[in-house]
Amino acid sequence: MPSGDKIPAHQHPTAVTVISGEFNFETGDKLDEAKAQRLGPGGFVDLPANMNHFAFATAETVVQINVDGPLAIKYVNPADNPSRTQ
């Protein structure tokens, strides 16, 4: 993730490990940077499946998403889904 990259509120049944950089996250239905928790290298978060949360990077960041596949991401606001066709 490039520095400043933001992932709007979404949910998925997977865990995330921070490999490098600064990964910020929090639970909720809307991205709110003031409420976020910061994880550095080696940081790990495993939220319950289908819990709404958001994330953003404050430095160039590499994360590992642990999933048996396929990865399914459901955005709280479907318009936030970057893969949707126009």
Secondary structure, DSSP 8 states (H G I E B T S, - for coil): --TT-EEEEEE-S-EEEEEES-EEEEESSS--GGG-EEE-TT-EE---TT--EEEEESS--EEEEE-SS----EESSGGG-TTS--
